Amino acid sequence: MDTKEKFKEFVKQNPILLKHVKEEKMTWQKFYEIYDMYGEDSEAWKDYITVGTTATAATATAASFDLMGFLKNLDLDSIQNGVNSMQRVLGLLQDMSSSKGTKQETSKPRPLYKHFED
């Protein structure tokens, strides 16, 4: 496997490098030169890889705190009332659908030869 292919695999393993390129802090050419000169396990990568993973962890932690705040602000009584209302509506719909089925079974078609209560 040549150096370009190894570099592509390295980038796939460290997608945070893409963020640096998109933010125009670095270019793929500069990353490739660092990779070619120092290799994968060099200290030269610590500024680009560990900073990104720390930022990702901080973002995940902030998202979990936002979720906790959202859960704390939920009004469980209003949710329960909404669920109960939906259950009543579904019960009514079920009763209406079952009553239509019984009417069709009990009603008999009028004989063709009878006219208006003959």
HURAJO-V936139 format. One record per pair of residues at least 12 apart in sequence whose C-alpha atoms are under 8 Angstrom apart, sorted by the first residue. I is the first residue (numbers start at 0). J is the second residue. Records with the same first field share a line. If there is no record, write none. Layout:
I->J ; J
This chain:
2->35
6->31 ; 34
9->39
13->48
15->47 ; 48 ; 51 ; 52
16->47 ; 48
19->47
